Amino acid sequence: MASARIGRINDDIQRILADRLRQVKDPRVSEQGMITITRVDTTNDLRYAKVWLSVYGLKDEKEFKKGLKSASGWLRRELGSALKLAYTPELVFEVDKSIEYGAKINGILETLNIPERSEDELEDME
């Protein structure tokens, strides 16, 4: 489990990157859709930070990751100037598909034709 300090750093990284991602001019990033940072996991030595991104309307994941890699130096520099840490973590970006997966499962559940039970049937089950 991460320490309280790492937890605060993760929250700060998430807040700062969420703001800076809107300023990225690379069309591979800016034209993909609505980007949300779902989670940040930083190693205890602050060398690496894995940033999980959920993108609503993702067009091309491969190009999106290339754009993020291209912008990672600028994002890291912005992060370093905002956080004032002795060492700014290297950013590793991952696409989080959990929201998309949850929406898919929800859609499947909505299409199921399950008859509702009456109160008498529910009482009998107890």
C-alpha positions in Angstrom: 0.0 0.0 0.0 1.3 3.4 -0.9 2.2 5.8 1.9 0.2 9.0 2.5 3.0 11.1 0.9 2.9 9.0 -2.3 -0.9 9.2 -2.3 -0.7 13.0 -2.1 1.9 13.1 -4.9 -0.3 10.8 -7.0 -3.3 13.2 -6.5 -1.1 16.2 -7.3 0.2 14.6 -10.5 -3.3 13.7 -11.5 -4.6 17.3 -11.0 -1.7 18.9 -12.8 -1.6 16.5 -15.7 -5.4 16.9 -16.2 -4.9 20.6 -16.6 -1.8 20.3 -18.9 -3.3 17.6 -21.1 -5.8 20.2 -22.3 -2.9 22.3 -23.5 -1.2 19.7 -25.6 -1.2 20.8 -29.2 -0.4 17.5 -30.8 -3.5 16.5 -32.9 -2.8 12.8 -32.0 -3.8 13.7 -28.4 -6.0 16.8 -28.7 -8.3 15.4 -31.4 -9.0 12.0 -29.8 -12.0 12.9 -27.6 -12.6 13.6 -23.9 -9.6 12.5 -21.9 -9.9 11.7 -18.2 -7.1 10.6 -15.9 -8.5 7.7 -13.9 -5.5 6.8 -11.8 -1.9 7.6 -11.1 0.5 5.0 -9.6 3.9 6.4 -8.6 6.8 4.1 -7.5 8.1 4.7 -3.9 11.4 6.1 -5.2 9.4 8.6 -7.4 11.3 7.4 -10.5 8.2 6.4 -12.5 4.5 7.4 -12.6 2.1 5.3 -14.5 -0.8 7.4 -15.6 -4.1 5.7 -16.5 -6.2 7.6 -19.1 -9.7 6.9 -20.2 -10.7 8.5 -23.5 -14.3 8.9 -24.5 -14.3 8.7 -28.3 -10.9 7.2 -28.8 -10.2 7.0 -32.5 -6.8 5.5 -32.8 -5.1 4.1 -29.6 -1.7 3.6 -31.3 -1.5 7.2 -32.5 -2.8 8.5 -29.2 0.0 6.7 -27.3 2.6 8.0 -29.9 1.3 11.6 -29.3 1.5 11.1 -25.5 5.0 9.8 -25.8 5.9 12.8 -27.9 4.4 15.2 -25.4 5.7 13.4 -22.3 8.9 15.5 -22.1 6.9 18.7 -22.0 4.4 17.3 -19.6 7.2 16.1 -17.3 8.9 19.5 -17.3 5.5 21.2 -16.5 5.0 18.7 -13.7 8.5 19.3 -12.3 8.0 23.0 -12.2 4.6 22.7 -10.5 5.5 20.0 -7.9 8.9 21.2 -6.8 10.1 17.7 -6.0 13.8 16.6 -5.9 13.1 14.2 -8.8 10.3 14.4 -11.3 9.0 10.9 -12.2 9.2 9.6 -15.7 5.6 9.4 -17.1 4.3 6.1 -18.5 0.9 6.3 -20.1 -1.7 3.5 -20.3 -5.2 3.5 -21.7 -7.8 2.5 -19.1 -10.6 0.7 -20.8 -12.6 -0.1 -17.6 -15.2 2.6 -18.2 -15.8 1.3 -21.8 -15.9 -2.3 -20.5 -18.4 -1.3 -17.8 -20.6 0.4 -20.4 -20.5 -2.7 -22.6 -21.5 -4.9 -19.7 -24.3 -2.5 -18.7 -25.6 -2.6 -22.3 -25.6 -6.4 -22.3 -27.5 -6.5 -19.0 -30.1 -4.1 -20.3 -30.8 -6.3 -23.3 -31.5 -9.4 -21.1 -35.2 -10.3 -20.7 -35.5 -11.2 -17.1 -39.0 -11.2 -15.7 -39.5 -9.4 -12.4 -40.6 -11.4 -9.4 -43.7 -10.6 -7.4 -43.5 -9.9 -3.7 -45.0 -13.3 -2.9 -42.2 -15.0 -4.8 -39.6 -12.9 -3.0 -41.1 -13.7 0.4 -41.0 -17.5 -0.5 -37.3 -17.2 -1.2 -36.6 -16.0 2.3 
